[in-house]
């Protein structure tokens, strides 16, 4: 019956995907692991976040691409009514369909729990600026040096009364990386994500780091223009995060 539901994919793949979804929902870990491409197990484990008390799966779609891969969308549900959709990408290796990528969709950026001012308060004006939708970078009014990361005195002229002007929140990609590994529990469910180092022309080409929004599948290039977005936390006591978007 599966070949009727998914006409654009090989029938044996559709059968494997349906079986895989059931094994994931049932917590049959040995079966699930056997479906993973062996050299990707380290990145596939714990990279996607399932609903609490997961107990059911439904294959929503399977479609060809990108390239030689096939993309399967499986909705998992939990006993408490939570749902999560995983997009798994499948590759044929020597006649066996294996998972080579998996992620939660839609693509949402991770929020690390340590995103807050440092204990010494040296960067508090920057974080308070984010609350007002402003990008504030430290600046020395005496010698016109832009300073990042923040310091108690100007590293150029040792002036100790530094200011925090709001600068144009736009720049260019100086460097970027796509992270596939669940290095911290807070990134589970948000992998892979793209981190960009952004050069700020309005702040003496000082560079700041942030997550690129909608980075899934994005063709990121050094030198591309990006604009900042201020991503409010769910809890108003937490600080917003500086995000970036290709412009
Ligand atoms: Zn100075």
Boltz pocket constraint, residues with backbone or C-beta under 6 A from the ligand:
constraints:
  - pocket:
      binder: B
      contacts: [[A, 140], [A, 141], [A, 142], [A, 143], [A, 144], [A, 145], [A, 154], [A, 155], [A, 156], [A, 157], [A, 158], [A, 159]]
      max_distance: 6.0
